[in-house]
Amino acid sequence: MTTIEPPQPRFAQIAGVLRDRIAREVYKGGEPLPSEPELAREFGVSRITINRAMGILRTDGLVRVIRGRGTFVRAIPVVTRRASSRFVARDQGLGAFDVEVRELGMKPGSEVVVDRVHASDRTAKLLQVEPGSEVVVRRRRFFANDEPVQIADSYIPASLAEEAGVVDVDTGPGGSYSRLAEVGRAPVFFSETVSCRGASASEATLLEMEPQQPVLEVLLVASDRDHIPVSVTQHVMAGHQWKLNYEWSNEPERADA
């Protein structure tokens, strides 16, 4: 049996037209879209219909609303997070995020807040410490050209954080991993678990996106040479804004001659 698709609702058709205009850069990144009354006149529909079309574009991550100014095309291109090579930059005294953003010709930036909290059951299990143990959490929000694109919360056992000197906002060149290395607890083994879910209200606010819009969560556990976890980091990024790259080899390791 051949299924005949019914005509799309008008708001979906309008969203498709606007999406095509954005792709062809009729509306360029960083520029405002015409106002809802202007679009309503152009398409001969109500503002409610235009608002529903805009809702589709917001959910797709193509536009964002700036209160008091209007609806703007998102100006930030898709950022690639390369898991296998991102620590090379840290060895050179640079941040992996900085390199990823500068590769696209954008200016990186960040906000950092350091706090002490009691480990949740999940954090305690991942860090292999007792639930409720004191941990230092480094909450970071990353920006590209002043637009928020990622948040990351790193949890480190309090005693280790104090020993490594990562309880202050500025951890120096190479970040907290370099400081952990200086006290003999260098992260050597890494495990990442990636999931997709809707953004929480607080995440949506921090990333200036729609609540429940899809985000990628990367849960990174870093362990030392003895396979003891030293840090757990929860990275959260807008699903439309990032792509994740993983590389590996199928070649068997060769023993030294």
Backbone torsions as a table, in degrees:
resi	resn	phi	psi	omega
1	MET	NA	134.2	177.6
2	THR	-92.8	126.6	-179.6
3	THR	-93.3	128.7	177.6
4	ILE	-98.5	118.8	179.6
5	GLU	-74.5	133.8	177.1
6	PRO	-69.9	159.2	177.2
7	PRO	-58.5	144.9	178.1
8	GLN	-69.0	149.1	172.8
9	PRO	-58.7	155.1	-176.4
10	ARG	-60.4	-37.9	-178.4
11	PHE	-65.2	-34.4	178.2
12	ALA	-70.2	-37.6	177.5
13	GLN	-65.0	-41.2	179.4
14	ILE	-65.8	-40.5	176.8
15	ALA	-59.1	-39.8	178.4
16	GLY	-64.0	-39.9	177.9
17	VAL	-64.1	-45.8	-179.2
18	LEU	-66.4	-38.3	177.1
19	ARG	-60.9	-42.0	178.7
20	ASP	-65.1	-39.3	178.9
21	ARG	-64.7	-38.7	177.5
22	ILE	-65.6	-42.2	179.2
23	ALA	-61.9	-35.8	-179.4
24	ARG	-88.6	3.5	178.9
25	GLU	60.8	30.0	166.1
26	VAL	-63.2	-40.9	168.8
27	TYR	-108.7	110.9	-174.5
28	LYS	-84.4	159.0	177.5
29	GLY	-55.5	132.1	179.9
30	GLY	89.0	-9.1	-178.9
31	GLU	-94.8	152.8	178.2
32	PRO	-78.7	149.3	169.6
33	LEU	-79.5	159.8	172.0
34	PRO	-56.3	153.5	-179.6
35	SER	-66.7	162.1	179.5
36	GLU	-59.2	-41.9	176.9
37	PRO	-61.5	-38.7	179.2
38	GLU	-64.3	-44.0	180.0
39	LEU	-67.9	-36.2	178.8
40	ALA	-62.6	-40.3	178.1
41	ARG	-67.4	-41.5	-178.4
42	GLU	-61.4	-45.0	-175.1
43	PHE	-92.4	-5.8	178.5
44	GLY	67.0	38.3	-179.6
45	VAL	-129.9	175.7	178.8
46	SER	-78.4	163.0	176.8
47	ARG	-66.1	-28.1	177.5
48	ILE	-62.6	-40.9	178.8
49	THR	-64.9	-43.0	178.4
50	ILE	-63.4	-40.5	-180.0
51	ASN	-62.0	-37.9	178.6
52	ARG	-68.6	-36.8	176.7
53	ALA	-64.2	-41.4	178.8
54	MET	-64.4	-34.0	178.5
55	GLY	-60.9	-38.3	177.5
56	ILE	-63.8	-44.1	-179.2
57	LEU	-65.9	-35.4	177.6
58	ARG	-67.5	-43.1	179.0
59	THR	-62.9	-36.8	177.9
60	ASP	-74.0	-8.6	179.4
61	GLY	78.5	16.4	-178.8
62	LEU	-83.4	-27.6	-178.1
63	VAL	-135.6	163.1	173.3
64	ARG	-141.2	149.8	-178.4
65	VAL	-96.0	127.3	173.6
66	ILE	-108.7	112.1	-173.0
67	ARG	-56.0	131.1	178.8
68	GLY	84.4	-7.8	-178.1
69	ARG	-121.3	-30.4	178.5
70	GLY	126.2	-164.5	-178.6
71	THR	-105.2	126.6	-173.9
72	PHE	-119.8	146.3	173.4
73	VAL	-70.2	133.0	178.8
74	ARG	-64.0	133.8	-173.5
75	ALA	-97.5	-9.2	-174.2
76	ILE	-91.1	123.4	177.2
77	PRO	-71.8	170.0	178.7
78	VAL	-65.7	132.4	-179.7
79	VAL	-100.8	136.1	177.9
80	THR	-99.0	124.9	175.5
81	ARG	-99.8	109.5	-177.1
82	ARG	-96.5	102.2	-172.9
83	ALA	-62.9	-38.0	-172.2
84	SER	-76.7	-18.4	-175.1
85	SER	-120.9	0.3	-171.5
86	ARG	-71.4	-18.2	-179.5
87	PHE	-87.4	-9.4	175.8
88	VAL	-62.4	-41.4	179.9
89	ALA	-61.8	-39.2	-179.4
90	ARG	-64.1	-36.0	177.5
91	ASP	-64.2	-23.3	179.2
92	GLN	-93.6	7.6	178.5
93	GLY	85.9	13.0	-179.4
94	LEU	-114.3	160.6	175.2
95	GLY	-88.6	141.8	-179.1
96	ALA	-61.0	-41.0	179.3
97	PHE	-61.2	-42.0	178.9
98	ASP	-55.0	-45.5	-178.4
99	VAL	-65.5	-44.1	-178.2
100	GLU	-60.4	-38.3	-177.6
101	VAL	-80.1	-40.9	180.0
102	ARG	-65.1	-28.4	177.1
103	GLU	-60.3	-25.3	179.9
104	LEU	-95.7	7.7	178.3
105	GLY	76.2	23.0	-179.4
106	MET	-111.4	163.0	-179.7
107	LYS	-94.9	119.3	178.0
108	PRO	-80.8	155.7	175.9
109	GLY	-157.7	166.2	-179.2
110	SER	-157.4	155.2	169.6
111	GLU	-118.6	141.0	-179.0
112	VAL	-132.1	131.7	172.8
113	VAL	-127.4	130.4	-179.9
114	VAL	-110.3	134.0	-177.5
115	ASP	-142.3	166.6	173.1
116	ARG	-117.4	130.2	-178.6
117	VAL	-139.2	170.3	173.7
118	HIS	-91.4	132.9	-175.5
119	ALA	-62.7	131.1	173.3
120	SER	-68.9	169.5	179.3
121	ASP	-58.9	-42.3	-178.4
122	ARG	-66.7	-46.1	-179.7
123	THR	-62.7	-43.1	-180.0
124	ALA	-61.1	-41.6	179.9
125	LYS	-64.3	-42.7	-178.2
126	LEU	-69.9	-34.9	179.4
127	LEU	-86.5	-6.9	-178.3
128	GLN	59.6	46.3	175.2
129	VAL	-125.3	171.1	179.8
130	GLU	-71.5	138.3	174.7
131	PRO	-54.9	137.3	-178.3
132	GLY	88.0	-5.8	177.4
133	SER	-62.0	149.1	179.7
134	GLU	-73.8	131.6	176.4
135	VAL	-131.5	153.0	173.1
136	VAL	-94.8	129.8	178.2
137	VAL	-115.3	128.9	177.0
138	ARG	-105.8	106.6	-178.4
139	ARG	-95.8	119.8	-177.3
140	ARG	-123.0	143.8	171.4
141	ARG	-123.7	125.2	-174.9
142	PHE	-103.9	143.9	-177.4
143	PHE	-125.0	147.9	169.5
144	ALA	-123.6	119.2	-175.3
145	ASN	50.2	43.0	175.2
146	ASP	71.4	8.0	174.6
147	GLU	-104.5	131.9	-179.9
148	PRO	-68.7	131.5	-177.4
149	VAL	-129.0	-10.6	-179.3
150	GLN	-162.3	146.4	169.2
151	ILE	-124.4	146.2	-177.5
152	ALA	-146.3	125.1	177.0
153	ASP	-112.2	120.3	-179.8
154	SER	-108.5	130.9	-179.0
155	TYR	-113.2	128.0	-179.1
156	ILE	-132.5	134.6	176.7
157	PRO	-50.5	134.9	-172.1
158	ALA	-56.2	-44.4	-177.8
159	SER	-63.6	-39.0	178.9
160	LEU	-70.3	-39.2	178.7
161	ALA	-61.6	-40.1	178.6
162	GLU	-67.8	-43.1	179.8
163	GLU	-61.7	-40.3	-177.0
164	ALA	-83.9	-10.6	179.4
165	GLY	73.3	40.0	179.6
166	VAL	-113.7	28.6	178.7
167	VAL	-92.4	-5.7	177.0
168	ASP	-98.5	162.5	-179.7
169	VAL	-61.3	-47.1	-178.7
170	ASP	-92.4	115.2	-180.0
171	THR	-98.6	1.7	177.2
172	GLY	84.6	-178.2	-177.1
173	PRO	-57.7	134.0	178.0
174	GLY	86.2	-9.8	175.6
175	GLY	72.7	-165.2	-173.1
176	SER	-64.4	-32.7	179.1
177	TYR	-62.5	-38.3	178.4
178	SER	-66.8	-37.1	178.7
179	ARG	-69.2	-36.5	176.2
180	LEU	-64.6	-37.1	178.5
181	ALA	-63.3	-35.4	-177.3
182	GLU	-68.0	-20.0	177.7
183	VAL	-106.9	19.3	175.4
184	GLY	79.9	16.4	-179.3
185	ARG	-121.6	40.3	-178.4
186	ALA	-58.5	132.9	173.2
187	PRO	-64.5	125.3	-177.5
188	VAL	-120.1	-37.7	-178.7
189	PHE	-112.5	139.0	-175.5
190	PHE	-132.4	141.7	176.3
191	SER	-132.5	129.3	178.9
192	GLU	-121.7	133.7	173.6
193	THR	-118.8	122.9	-176.3
194	VAL	-108.8	133.5	176.5
195	SER	-139.8	159.5	177.6
196	CYS	-119.8	133.8	-178.1
197	ARG	-156.4	175.4	175.8
198	GLY	-79.4	146.8	179.3
199	ALA	-68.9	139.8	172.6
200	SER	-73.5	167.6	-179.5
201	ALA	-60.1	-42.7	-178.7
202	SER	-69.4	-38.4	178.0
203	GLU	-65.2	-41.4	179.0
204	ALA	-62.1	-39.1	178.7
205	THR	-65.6	-46.7	-177.6
206	LEU	-66.0	-33.7	-178.0
207	LEU	-97.0	2.4	178.4
208	GLU	53.0	53.5	179.7
209	MET	-132.6	179.5	-178.5
210	GLU	-78.7	139.1	174.2
211	PRO	-57.3	139.7	-178.9
212	GLN	69.1	4.0	171.7
213	GLN	-65.2	143.3	-174.4
214	PRO	-60.8	136.1	172.0
215	VAL	-125.3	154.7	171.0
216	LEU	-97.5	129.8	175.2
217	GLU	-111.3	122.8	176.5
218	VAL	-112.8	113.1	-180.0
219	LEU	-98.6	109.7	-174.3
220	LEU	-107.7	121.4	175.5
221	VAL	-108.9	122.2	179.1
222	ALA	-109.4	130.5	-177.7
223	SER	-124.6	155.5	-179.3
224	ASP	-83.5	-172.1	-175.2
225	ARG	-63.0	-23.8	178.8
226	ASP	-93.5	14.3	179.1
227	HIS	64.8	26.4	175.8
228	ILE	-96.9	122.8	-179.1
229	PRO	-60.7	136.1	178.2
230	VAL	-116.0	-17.4	-177.5
231	SER	-159.1	141.9	172.3
232	VAL	-125.8	126.1	-178.6
233	THR	-124.8	130.6	174.8
234	GLN	-104.0	107.9	175.4
235	HIS	-93.0	132.7	175.8
236	VAL	-128.3	127.4	-178.2
237	MET	-142.2	147.5	-180.0
238	ALA	-60.5	132.3	-176.2
239	GLY	-60.1	-33.8	-178.9
240	HIS	-77.0	-14.6	-170.5
241	GLN	-96.0	-17.1	-172.2
242	TRP	-130.8	152.9	163.8
243	LYS	-131.6	145.9	-175.4
244	LEU	-105.4	133.1	-179.0
245	ASN	-119.0	127.0	177.0
246	TYR	-126.6	134.9	179.0
247	GLU	-125.7	143.1	175.2
248	TRP	-153.6	167.3	-177.7
249	SER	-113.9	145.5	175.8
250	ASN	-96.3	0.5	-179.8
251	GLU	-75.5	133.2	176.9
252	PRO	-69.9	145.5	178.3
253	GLU	-68.9	141.1	-179.0
254	ARG	-101.1	132.8	177.1
255	ALA	-70.5	146.9	177.7
256	ASP	-61.9	139.5	-179.9
257	ALA	-70.3	NA	NA
